[in-house]
Amino acid sequence: MADDPRSGPEVAVVGSANLDLVVEVETIPVAGETVLGGDLRLIPGGKGANQAAAAARLGRRVAMIGRVGDDDAGRTLRSAMDSAGVDTASLLTTEDAPSGTALIAVGADGDNAIVVSPGANGRLSSADVEGAAGALGAAEVVLLQLEVPLEAVSAAVRCAGGTVVLNPAPAPATMLPPDLLDRVDVIVPNQTELATMAGHAGLSPIGEVDPETAVALARGLPIAAAVVTLGAAGAIVVTPTDATHVPAPAVVPVDTTAAGDAFCGALADALVGGADLVAATKWAVRVGAAATLRHGAQPSLPTRSEVDQLLGA
């Protein structure tokens, strides 16, 4: 992107970059259980990096603001984003911490369990983010998650010049600061994240709330619009006056690791293209579904033409 004659990014992402250590298992172990799995795979990931790569793979000019370690993992993560077309000029190198790592077990049904060691991601500061204020101010969409310190996320919303989209993952234990939420235009939680943010205790054993409850909880958040992701059921777009269910294509997933990140990157892509939130969500559920049909995080992220190839036009 550095050689692109056009000025500035269309999407700026402030977030994490992790090297994913992935093992496929028949069933995801419960506490105290040991299971045997397949061969270990090392795959570039991290919510921030995945969402940046997803938007770039769909053809957008994307800048990534974050931190990696001064190690082989950091060089791998930077190279992967460069290859996806992401501008990594604001992806800083941290000498006193390893790159972020995610330990991922992927079950035979495509579901996963993830443990993240933040490493260098936890060193991203407000000063680091403010150093990328030019990119954040120029971007039409600023895309955020919560795998980096809250001070960095708050700095990003202060610097943002366009639409701010927050994917509140991992779910915060308490409501986020009002001065941060006041600057968020669209929040994109899954059902568990929504329930956690809203202080709702009525989750089912599989971590879901019913659609009617999801709409009520989303409207209780101090943000104008929410897109609540429902996994295989698609998503619900919630505004103060409307709630629109957007179904997802029916697929048989092989790996759901990056589905939510593909969704967020595609939502940003469509918003840059001028789509309204419902139309953007229709595109996002399609891209998210396509990402579940291939293994790995960033390797699963489809281009625009590959979405049609995987799902049919």
Residue pairs with C-beta under 8 A, 6 or more apart in sequence:
1 9
1 61
1 62
1 63
1 85
1 86
1 87
2 87
2 89
4 61
6 61
7 138
8 61
8 134
8 135
8 138
8 139
9 60
9 61
9 62
9 63
9 87
9 135
9 138
9 139
10 55
10 60
10 61
10 62
10 139
10 140
10 141
10 272
11 52
11 55
11 60
11 61
11 62
11 63
11 139
11 140
11 141
11 142
11 143
11 265
11 268
11 269
11 272
12 62
12 63
12 65
12 132
12 135
12 136
12 138
12 139
12 141
12 142
12 143
12 160
13 48
13 49
13 51
13 52
13 55
13 62
13 63
13 64
13 65
13 66
13 142
13 143
13 144
14 48
14 65
14 66
14 124
14 129
14 132
14 136
14 142
14 143
14 144
14 148
14 152
14 153
14 156
15 46
15 47
15 48
15 49
15 51
15 52
15 64
15 65
15 66
15 143
15 144
15 145
15 147
15 148
16 46
16 47
16 48
16 49
16 66
16 100
16 116
16 118
16 121
16 145
16 147
16 148
17 44
17 45
17 46
17 48
17 49
17 64
17 66
17 67
17 68
17 74
17 77
17 78
17 81
17 91
17 99
17 100
17 121
18 45
18 46
18 49
18 77
18 99
18 100
18 101
18 102
18 116
18 119
18 121
18 147
19 42
19 43
19 44
19 45
19 73
19 76
19 77
19 99
19 100
19 101
19 102
20 41
20 42
20 43
20 44
20 45
20 46
20 101
20 102
20 104
20 257
20 296
20 297
21 40
21 41
21 42
21 101
21 102
21 103
21 104
22 40
22 41
22 42
22 43
22 104
22 106
22 257
22 296
23 37
23 38
23 39
23 40
23 41
23 104
23 105
23 106
24 37
24 38
24 105
24 106
24 107
24 108
25 35
25 36
25 37
25 38
25 105
25 106
25 107
25 108
26 35
26 107
26 108
27 35
27 107
27 108
28 35
28 105
28 107
28 111
28 112
28 113
29 35
29 105
29 113
37 105
41 295
41 296
42 76
43 296
43 297
43 298
43 299
44 53
44 76
44 77
44 80
44 81
44 297
44 298
44 299
45 102
45 104
45 257
45 258
45 296
45 297
45 298
46 66
46 77
46 100
46 102
46 121
46 147
46 297
47 145
47 147
47 167
47 169
47 261
48 64
48 66
48 145
48 147
48 148
49 64
49 66
49 77
49 80
49 81
49 86
49 298
50 258
50 261
50 262
50 265
50 297
50 298
50 301
51 143
51 145
51 167
51 261
51 264
51 265
51 268
52 62
52 63
52 64
52 81
52 84
52 86
52 143
52 265
53 62
53 80
53 81
53 84
53 86
53 265
53 298
53 301
54 258
54 261
54 262
54 264
54 265
54 266
54 269
54 287
54 291
54 301
55 62
55 143
55 265
55 266
55 268
55 269
56 62
56 81
56 84
56 85
56 86
56 265
57 84
57 85
57 265
57 301
57 302
57 303
58 265
58 266
58 269
58 287
58 303
58 304
59 269
59 303
59 304
60 268
60 269
60 272
61 87
62 85
62 86
62 87
63 86
63 87
63 89
63 90
63 132
63 135
63 139
64 81
64 86
64 87
64 88
64 90
64 91
65 90
65 91
65 124
65 128
65 129
65 132
65 135
65 136
65 156
66 90
66 91
66 92
66 121
66 124
66 148
67 91
67 92
67 93
67 94
67 120
67 121
67 123
67 124
67 128
67 148
68 74
68 77
68 78
68 91
68 92
68 93
68 94
68 99
68 100
68 120
69 93
69 94
69 95
69 97
69 98
69 99
69 100
69 119
69 120
70 93
70 94
70 95
71 98
71 99
73 98
73 99
73 101
74 93
74 94
74 99
74 120
77 99
78 88
78 91
80 298
81 88
81 91
82 88
84 298
84 301
87 135
90 128
90 131
90 132
90 135
92 124
92 128
94 119
94 120
94 123
96 123
97 119
97 120
97 122
97 123
98 117
98 119
98 120
99 119
99 120
100 116
100 117
100 118
100 119
100 120
100 121
100 147
101 116
101 117
101 119
102 114
102 115
102 116
102 117
103 114
103 115
103 116
103 117
104 112
104 113
104 114
104 257
105 112
105 113
105 114
106 112
106 255
106 257
106 295
109 253
110 253
110 254
110 255
110 256
110 292
111 256
112 255
112 256
112 257
114 257
116 147
116 170
118 147
118 148
121 147
121 148
122 148
122 149
124 148
124 149
124 152
125 149
125 151
125 152
126 151
126 152
126 154
126 155
127 155
128 152
129 136
129 152
129 155
129 156
129 159
130 155
130 159
132 159
133 159
136 142
136 156
136 159
136 160
136 161
137 159
137 160
137 161
138 161
139 160
139 161
139 162
140 162
140 163
140 271
140 272
141 162
141 163
141 164
141 165
141 268
141 271
141 272
142 156
142 157
142 160
142 161
142 162
142 163
142 164
142 165
143 165
143 167
143 264
143 265
143 268
144 153
144 156
144 157
144 164
144 165
144 166
144 167
145 166
145 167
145 168
145 169
145 264
146 153
146 167
146 168
146 169
146 170
146 171
146 172
147 169
147 170
150 176
150 177
150 180
153 166
153 180
154 177
154 179
154 180
156 164
157 164
157 180
157 183
157 184
158 183
160 183
163 185
163 186
163 271
164 183
164 184
164 185
164 186
165 184
165 185
165 186
165 187
165 188
165 264
165 267
165 268
165 271
166 184
166 186
166 187
166 188
167 187
167 188
167 189
167 260
167 264
168 176
168 187
168 188
168 189
168 193
168 197
169 189
169 190
169 193
169 260
170 193
171 189
171 192
171 193
171 196
171 197
172 196
172 197
173 196
175 181
175 197
175 199
176 197
178 222
181 221
181 222
181 223
182 222
184 223
185 223
185 224
185 225
186 223
186 224
186 225
186 226
186 227
186 267
186 277
187 218
187 221
187 223
187 225
187 226
187 227
188 226
188 227
188 228
188 229
188 263
188 264
188 267
189 197
189 218
189 226
189 228
189 229
190 228
190 229
190 230
190 231
190 260
191 203
191 207
191 208
191 209
191 214
191 228
191 229
191 230
191 231
192 203
192 207
192 208
194 200
194 209
194 214
194 217
194 218
194 226
194 228
195 201
195 202
195 203
195 209
195 217
197 221
198 217
198 220
198 221
200 209
200 213
200 217
202 209
202 213
203 209
208 230
209 217
211 230
211 236
211 245
214 228
214 230
214 236
214 238
215 228
215 236
215 238
215 243
218 226
218 228
218 236
218 238
219 226
219 238
219 240
224 239
224 240
225 237
225 238
225 239
225 277
226 237
226 238
227 235
227 236
227 237
227 238
227 267
227 277
227 281
227 284
228 235
228 236
228 238
229 235
229 260
229 263
229 288
230 236
230 248
231 248
231 256
231 259
232 248
232 250
232 251
232 253
233 247
233 248
234 245
234 246
234 247
234 248
234 285
235 245
235 246
235 248
235 263
235 281
235 284
235 285
236 243
236 244
236 245
236 246
237 243
237 244
237 246
237 277
237 278
237 281
239 277
244 278
244 281
246 278
246 281
246 282
246 285
247 285
248 285
248 286
248 288
248 289
249 285
249 286
249 289
249 311
251 289
251 290
251 292
251 293
251 311
253 259
253 292
253 293
254 292
254 293
254 294
254 295
255 292
255 294
255 295
255 296
255 300
256 292
257 296
257 297
257 300
258 291
258 296
258 297
258 298
258 300
258 301
259 288
259 289
259 291
259 292
260 288
261 291
261 297
261 301
262 284
262 287
262 288
262 290
262 291
262 300
262 301
262 302
263 284
263 285
263 287
263 288
264 284
265 287
265 301
266 280
266 283
266 284
266 286
266 287
266 288
267 280
267 281
267 283
267 284
269 283
269 287
270 279
270 280
270 283
270 284
271 277
271 280
275 283
286 307
286 311
287 302
287 307
289 311
290 302
290 306
290 307
290 310
290 311
291 300
291 301
291 302
292 300
293 300
293 310
294 300
294 302
294 310
302 310
